[in-house]
Amino acid sequence: MDKIKVGIIGSGFIAEHHCFSYSQLPYVEIVGLSSLKSEEAKELRNKYKIQGEIYKNYENLLKMDCDAISVCVPNYLHPIITIDILNSGKHAFVEKPLARSVEEGKQMLDTEKSSNRHIFYCENNIYAPSFSKVKEIIEDGALGQIYMGRGKEQHSGPHSSWFYKKKEAGGGALLDLGVHDVACLNWYLGSEVREVFCQTKIIQKDREKFGICEVEDNAMGILYFNNDAMISIEESWTAPGGYDMRFELYGTEGQIKVAPTFSNILSVYSEKGYGYAVEKVGTTKGWTYPVPSETWSFGYPQEIQYFLECIVKKEKPLTDGSFGLKILNIIEAMYKSAETKRIEEVQPL
């Protein structure tokens, strides 16, 4: 097959996952990177042997001959960059969350409709092997009717200062981590969220080198589904010890628990410590639970390969722009609930 040409805007943590994912596919060529952090971008180019140029102005990348561009930038840049990508005649692979607000998301989808190009919403957890297996088991009827459950994502906080700023991020742990749980639970249950309840807090206001935290660093919520299931979610940026993510689902015929981190796939005890265990872990001394092939375990290569296949076959992806907007709409209802301290309805889009 002909080479599929792609570009990447951004050079941080998520951009590296995209670079790795593209590098696993021999039929993909990265034609260029765009980043304001030139040294960071050079490291990516060297590490993944990318032949394309590095551009400070992403508009120069949009002039390149390519099929799709990954949007790996802070939340406040998602709308303008995605709209520019679509208008340049390219597909946009947009990292979660789709945008800071439903209003911004709708602007992106309006451009998608008029551009004849598509938004592919990057929700990697749906493509992660362990979480995909959960969906398969549910569809086989192993749990019966799911009536209750729990989703959880916790770590000690993001890598960059913009996450902690209201104007740039739009929200905190709920918008950053909660979107994962809401997306997966919506997918698992095959039912829409009818109502929500949520509470948020700032526990660690001073983030030292990252400045003052202006957004919630902890959130707890309940999702009430149309099929009468109720599922709680817990999101935290103040949990030490590394990235912890898991689901527990309870049905009339069974239950399932899944945790690709903090699991017993691999356990290590070391008094000296070693190189790397998992995202956000501060030390590898004592007992640790390293995640084998972290990028693969978290679903990034599978997601990217699937998106590229959708482009070639001209098929609608499981996680498109509309899906991303639906999840963002649920998150907005949760923020409203945190303000009113009441159960809030999820408004129709």
C-alpha positions as CSV (number, residue, x, y, z in Angstrom):
1,M,0.0,0.0,0.0
2,D,1.0,3.6,-0.5
3,K,2.6,5.4,2.5
4,I,0.2,7.2,4.7
5,K,1.7,10.6,5.6
6,V,1.1,12.2,9.0
7,G,2.3,15.1,11.0
8,I,2.4,15.8,14.7
9,I,1.7,19.2,16.5
10,G,3.3,19.1,20.0
11,S,6.3,17.5,21.4
12,G,5.5,16.5,25.0
13,F,4.4,13.4,26.8
14,I,1.4,12.6,24.5
15,A,3.3,13.5,21.3
16,E,5.8,10.8,22.2
17,H,3.1,8.2,22.5
18,H,1.9,9.2,19.0
19,C,5.5,9.1,17.6
20,F,6.0,5.6,19.0
21,S,2.6,4.5,17.6
22,Y,3.4,5.7,14.1
23,S,6.9,4.2,14.3
24,Q,5.4,0.7,14.7
25,L,3.6,1.0,11.3
26,P,5.9,0.5,8.3
27,Y,3.4,2.1,5.9
28,V,3.4,5.4,7.8
29,E,5.7,8.3,7.2
30,I,5.9,11.3,9.7
31,V,6.5,14.2,7.3
32,G,7.0,16.8,10.0
33,L,6.7,18.0,13.6
34,S,5.6,21.3,14.9
35,S,6.5,22.6,18.4
36,L,7.6,25.8,20.1
37,K,10.0,23.6,22.1
38,S,12.6,22.9,19.4
39,E,15.0,20.9,21.6
40,E,12.2,18.7,22.8
41,A,11.1,18.2,19.2
42,K,14.6,17.3,18.1
43,E,14.8,14.6,20.8
44,L,11.6,13.1,19.4
45,R,12.9,13.3,15.8
46,N,16.2,11.6,16.7
47,K,14.6,9.0,18.9
48,Y,12.1,7.9,16.3
49,K,14.4,8.6,13.3
50,I,11.9,11.0,11.8
51,Q,13.0,12.4,8.4
52,G,10.6,15.3,8.4
53,E,11.3,18.9,9.4
54,I,10.5,20.7,12.7
55,Y,8.4,23.8,12.4
56,K,7.8,26.4,15.1
57,N,4.7,27.6,13.2
58,Y,2.2,24.8,12.8
59,E,0.8,26.5,9.7
60,N,3.9,25.5,7.9
61,L,3.2,21.9,8.7
62,L,-0.4,22.3,7.4
63,K,1.1,23.1,4.0
64,M,2.8,19.7,3.8
65,D,1.3,16.9,1.7
66,C,-0.1,14.6,4.3
67,D,-3.3,12.7,5.3
68,A,-3.7,13.4,9.0
69,I,-2.2,15.4,11.8
70,S,-2.1,14.6,15.5
71,V,-3.1,17.3,17.9
72,C,-1.0,16.9,21.0
73,V,-1.2,20.4,22.5
74,P,-2.8,22.1,25.6
75,N,-6.6,22.0,25.7
76,Y,-7.1,25.7,24.9
77,L,-5.4,25.1,21.5
78,H,-7.5,22.2,20.4
79,P,-10.3,24.2,18.7
80,I,-8.2,26.6,16.6
81,I,-5.6,24.0,15.6
82,T,-8.2,21.3,14.8
83,I,-10.2,23.8,12.7
84,D,-7.1,24.9,10.8
85,I,-6.2,21.2,10.2
86,L,-9.6,20.4,8.8
87,N,-9.7,23.5,6.6
88,S,-6.3,22.5,5.2
89,G,-7.8,19.3,3.9
90,K,-6.4,16.9,6.5
91,H,-7.9,14.6,9.1
92,A,-7.3,15.6,12.8
93,F,-6.4,13.1,15.5
94,V,-7.4,15.1,18.6
95,E,-6.2,14.1,22.0
96,K,-8.7,14.0,24.9
97,P,-10.5,16.1,26.0
98,L,-12.0,17.3,22.7
99,A,-12.0,20.9,24.0
100,R,-12.5,22.9,27.1
101,S,-16.3,23.3,26.6
102,V,-19.2,21.9,24.6
103,E,-19.4,25.3,22.9
104,E,-15.8,24.9,21.6
105,G,-16.5,21.3,20.7
106,K,-19.5,22.3,18.6
107,Q,-17.4,24.8,16.6
108,M,-14.9,22.0,15.8
109,L,-17.7,19.7,14.7
110,D,-19.3,22.4,12.5
111,T,-16.0,22.8,10.7
112,E,-15.7,19.0,10.4
113,K,-19.1,18.9,8.5
114,S,-18.1,21.6,6.1
115,S,-14.5,20.4,5.5
116,N,-15.2,16.9,4.2
117,R,-12.5,15.7,6.7
118,H,-12.9,14.0,10.0
119,I,-12.0,14.4,13.7
120,F,-10.7,11.2,15.2
121,Y,-11.1,11.4,19.0
122,C,-8.2,9.9,20.8
123,E,-9.6,8.0,23.8
124,N,-6.8,5.4,24.2
125,N,-8.3,3.5,27.0
126,I,-11.0,2.1,24.7
127,Y,-8.3,0.6,22.6
128,A,-6.2,-0.8,25.4
129,P,-6.0,-4.6,25.4
130,S,-7.2,-5.1,29.0
131,F,-10.1,-2.7,28.6
132,S,-11.1,-4.1,25.2
133,K,-11.2,-7.6,26.8
134,V,-13.7,-6.3,29.4
135,K,-16.0,-5.1,26.6
136,E,-15.8,-8.5,24.9
137,I,-16.7,-10.3,28.1
138,I,-19.6,-7.9,28.7
139,E,-20.9,-8.5,25.2
140,D,-20.7,-12.3,25.8
141,G,-23.3,-11.8,28.6
142,A,-21.0,-12.8,31.4
143,L,-22.2,-10.1,33.8
144,G,-25.8,-10.1,32.9
145,Q,-27.4,-6.7,33.6
146,I,-24.8,-4.3,35.0
147,Y,-26.3,-2.3,37.8
148,M,-23.4,-0.8,39.7
149,G,-19.7,-0.2,39.4
150,R,-16.7,2.0,39.9
151,G,-14.1,3.8,37.7
152,K,-10.9,5.2,39.1
153,E,-7.9,7.1,37.8
154,Q,-5.3,8.6,40.1
155,H,-1.7,9.9,40.1
156,S,0.3,12.7,41.7
157,G,-0.4,15.4,39.0
158,P,0.3,16.3,35.3
159,H,3.7,17.0,33.7
160,S,3.1,20.6,32.6
161,S,2.1,23.8,34.2
162,W,-0.8,24.6,31.8
163,F,-2.8,21.7,33.3
164,Y,-3.2,23.7,36.5
165,K,-4.4,26.9,34.9
166,K,-8.2,27.4,34.4
167,K,-7.9,29.4,31.2
168,E,-5.6,27.0,29.5
169,A,-6.9,23.7,30.7
170,G,-10.6,24.4,31.2
171,G,-10.8,22.0,34.1
172,G,-8.7,19.8,36.4
173,A,-8.7,16.1,37.3
174,L,-12.3,15.6,36.2
175,L,-11.6,16.9,32.7
176,D,-8.2,15.3,32.4
177,L,-8.9,11.9,33.9
178,G,-12.6,11.7,34.2
179,V,-13.1,11.8,30.5
180,H,-11.4,8.4,30.3
181,D,-13.8,6.8,32.8
182,V,-16.9,8.4,31.4
183,A,-16.0,7.3,27.9
184,C,-15.2,3.7,28.8
185,L,-18.3,3.4,31.0
186,N,-20.5,4.7,28.3
187,W,-19.0,2.2,25.9
188,Y,-19.2,-0.7,28.3
189,L,-22.8,-0.2,29.3
190,G,-24.1,0.7,25.8
191,S,-26.4,3.2,27.5
192,E,-26.5,6.9,27.8
193,V,-25.9,8.9,31.0
194,R,-29.1,10.5,32.1
195,E,-28.1,12.3,35.3
196,V,-24.9,13.0,37.2
197,F,-23.8,14.0,40.7
198,C,-20.3,15.4,41.4
199,Q,-18.2,17.0,44.0
200,T,-14.7,18.6,43.4
201,K,-11.9,19.9,45.6
202,I,-8.5,21.5,45.5
203,I,-6.3,19.6,48.0
204,Q,-2.8,20.6,46.9
205,K,-3.0,24.3,45.8
206,D,0.7,25.0,45.7
207,R,2.3,22.9,42.9
208,E,5.8,24.3,43.4
209,K,7.5,24.6,40.0
210,F,4.1,24.4,38.2
211,G,2.6,27.3,40.2
212,I,-0.8,27.6,41.9
213,C,-3.4,25.0,41.0
214,E,-6.5,26.9,39.8
215,V,-8.6,23.8,39.0
216,E,-9.9,20.9,41.0
217,D,-7.2,18.3,41.7
218,N,-9.8,15.8,43.1
219,A,-13.3,14.8,41.9
220,M,-15.9,12.2,42.8
221,G,-19.0,11.6,40.9
222,I,-21.9,9.3,40.2
223,L,-23.2,8.5,36.7
224,Y,-26.9,7.5,36.4
225,F,-27.5,5.6,33.2
226,N,-30.7,5.2,31.2
227,N,-30.6,1.4,32.0
228,D,-30.8,2.3,35.7
229,A,-27.1,1.4,36.4
230,M,-25.3,3.8,38.7
231,I,-21.5,4.0,38.5
232,S,-19.1,6.1,40.7
233,I,-15.9,7.6,39.4
234,E,-12.9,8.9,41.4
235,E,-10.3,11.2,39.9
236,S,-7.2,12.5,41.7
237,W,-4.0,14.5,41.0
238,T,-2.8,14.1,44.6
239,A,-2.2,10.3,44.8
240,P,1.5,9.4,45.2
241,G,2.9,6.1,44.0
242,G,2.3,6.2,40.3
243,Y,-0.6,6.0,37.8
244,D,-3.5,3.9,39.1
245,M,-6.4,3.1,36.8
246,R,-9.1,0.5,37.2
247,F,-12.8,-0.5,36.7
248,E,-15.1,-2.7,38.8
249,L,-18.4,-3.6,37.3
250,Y,-21.2,-5.6,39.0
251,G,-24.0,-7.4,37.2
252,T,-26.8,-9.8,37.9
253,E,-24.8,-12.7,36.6
254,G,-21.2,-11.8,37.6
255,Q,-18.6,-9.1,38.2
256,I,-15.4,-8.0,36.7
257,K,-12.3,-6.1,37.9
258,V,-9.6,-4.7,35.6
259,A,-6.4,-2.8,36.5
260,P,-3.6,-2.5,33.9
261,T,-1.6,-0.6,36.6
262,F,-1.0,-1.7,40.2
263,S,-1.7,-5.3,39.0
264,N,0.1,-8.6,39.6
265,I,1.2,-9.1,36.0
266,L,4.7,-8.1,37.1
267,S,5.9,-7.4,40.7
268,V,9.4,-6.3,41.6
269,Y,11.1,-5.7,44.9
270,S,14.4,-3.7,44.9
271,E,16.3,-2.0,47.6
272,K,18.4,-0.1,45.1
273,G,15.7,0.8,42.6
274,Y,15.8,0.7,38.8
275,G,15.0,2.8,35.7
276,Y,11.3,3.1,35.1
277,A,8.1,1.4,36.3
278,V,5.1,3.4,35.2
279,E,4.0,7.0,34.6
280,K,4.2,9.3,37.7
281,V,5.9,6.8,40.0
282,G,8.4,8.7,42.1
283,T,10.8,5.8,43.0
284,T,11.4,2.2,42.1
285,K,12.7,1.2,45.5
286,G,10.7,-1.4,47.5
287,W,7.8,-3.1,45.9
288,T,6.8,-1.8,42.4
289,Y,4.4,-2.9,39.7
290,P,6.0,-2.0,36.3
291,V,3.7,-2.0,33.3
292,P,5.2,-4.0,30.4
293,S,5.3,-1.9,27.1
294,E,3.3,1.0,28.7
295,T,2.3,2.7,25.4
296,W,1.0,-0.6,24.1
297,S,-0.8,-1.5,27.4
298,F,-2.5,1.8,27.3
299,G,-3.8,1.4,23.8
300,Y,-2.0,4.1,21.9
301,P,-0.6,2.1,18.9
302,Q,-3.9,0.1,18.6
303,E,-5.8,3.4,18.5
304,I,-3.6,5.0,15.8
305,Q,-3.6,1.9,13.6
306,Y,-7.4,1.7,13.8
307,F,-7.7,5.4,12.9
308,L,-5.5,5.0,9.9
309,E,-7.4,1.9,8.8
310,C,-10.6,3.9,9.0
311,I,-9.1,6.6,6.7
312,V,-8.1,4.0,4.2
313,K,-11.4,2.2,4.3
314,K,-13.4,5.4,4.6
315,E,-15.1,4.1,7.7
316,K,-16.5,6.0,10.7
317,P,-14.4,5.4,13.8
318,L,-15.8,4.2,17.1
319,T,-14.5,7.3,18.8
320,D,-15.2,10.2,16.4
321,G,-15.7,13.9,17.1
322,S,-19.4,13.4,18.1
323,F,-18.4,10.8,20.7
324,G,-15.8,13.2,22.1
325,L,-18.5,15.9,22.3
326,K,-20.9,13.6,24.1
327,I,-18.4,12.8,26.8
328,L,-17.5,16.5,27.2
329,N,-21.3,17.2,27.6
330,I,-21.5,14.7,30.5
331,I,-18.4,16.3,32.1
332,E,-20.0,19.8,31.8
333,A,-23.1,18.4,33.6
334,M,-20.8,17.1,36.4
335,Y,-19.1,20.5,36.8
336,K,-22.6,22.1,37.0
337,S,-23.5,19.5,39.7
338,A,-20.4,20.4,41.7
339,E,-21.5,24.1,41.7
340,T,-25.2,23.5,42.5
341,K,-24.5,20.5,44.8
342,R,-27.5,18.8,43.2
343,I,-28.1,15.9,40.8
344,E,-28.1,17.4,37.3
345,E,-29.6,16.2,34.1
346,V,-27.3,15.7,31.1
347,Q,-28.8,18.1,28.5
348,P,-29.3,16.9,25.0
349,L,-26.8,18.2,22.4
